Amino acid sequence: MSERGSPLGNAGSLTLQRNIIVALLIAVAAAAWAMLIRQRAGMDMPMNTPTMGMNAPLFLAAWTIMMIAMMFPTAAPMILTFHQVQAGRRGRGEAFVSTWVFLGGYMLVWGLAGVVAFAGAAGAERIAGQAEMSAATAARIGGVLLIVAGAYQLSPLKDLCLTKCRSPMSFILVSWRDGQWGAVRMGLEHGLFCLGCCWLLFLALFPLGIMNIAAMAVVTLLIFTEKTFPAGKRIATLSGTALLLYGAVVLVFPQALPTFPAAGAMAMD
């Protein structure tokens, strides 16, 4: 038997493919981070408003780059597991689907979430402008959002979604669908669980500064550790408690919010 047709050869090929996928994910995520850092460096303080002063197409482009930067690293275990199963099917001569089809369904969920995020951000700016909201009031609303995000971290729905995201093979076994459309459906389903796991952490970025690179890095690290570390659920609980406490502090001391100097910018426009 040749090495190519042997289990050793197949294992070596799969390892190479996994390494290529990991390298691509890292490269794309790194490029996205570089773009975000460069974009943030060119922004002035008023850009800390929810829409960052962008129209819908520009906001969605920035949102997509942000999702690639933050979610590709955290989704890597699921992407690699899907590829491993599909590679096994290909090795057995069965029908298989490219991993990028699954990833397309996954990213579609986050793209649609960006549309909702822009609508909410634009609405918040409009309401704040009409209400002539002070910086302190806007910051305290941000504190409420942090408290809501913290409470969600402790909720049963968060726990359910996190459980799904922490067990890629279990998801594959329960949610498997054959064919191209099946892979898209699986990507959509996993994307929804991922969204359910993380969406309020992204909501917390609005009061912290949607283009606050440090806050984005912390949220990315938090999501990654929640999904991959053995103590992931404990980390989620601790982060939820921290958000609750921080939100309470902001309610009393609105200056504790990093966007406080720009929080009243919406009212001044």
C-alpha angles and dihedrals in degrees: 000000000000120000089244092059096040126092088249091055093046091049091051091049092049091050090051091049091049090050091051092050092048090048091050093048091049092046094049093045091048091050090050091051090050090052092049093050091048092047092049091050089060095051126097125212098274087064087076088082114110096263092037087230091292131134119233099273094048092045092051091048090052090045091053092050090049092050092050091049095047106030105038092069092046093046094049096099092054093044092050092047091052090049092049092054093046091048089053091052090049091050090054091050093251126137112278138184130219115257089232090068089060090045090051091058090047093052092046089065092053091045091056089046087057091057090053091045092053092048090051093045093048090047092050091051091049093049092045091050093050092046092049088225120199122235091249093052092048090049092050090052085054088052089055089052090052090051091049090050091049093049091050090053087063096044128109091239091057089049092051094049092044091051090055092048093047094055110056095168092048089052090050092050094048101037104034116145126179125230136021095300089045090057090049090051091050090050090049092048094048089045090055092051089047091049090049089051097048113019097100090049086059090047087057088060091069095068091035092050121279089229095038099131094197092052091047091051092050092049091048091051091046093051091046094050092045091055102039112024120088089235092048096126091049089051089053090052093048092048091049091052090048091051091049091052094044092049090051090051091051091052089058098033108027089180087073089077111093091221094051097112089054097035092096094048091096090060093049096053 
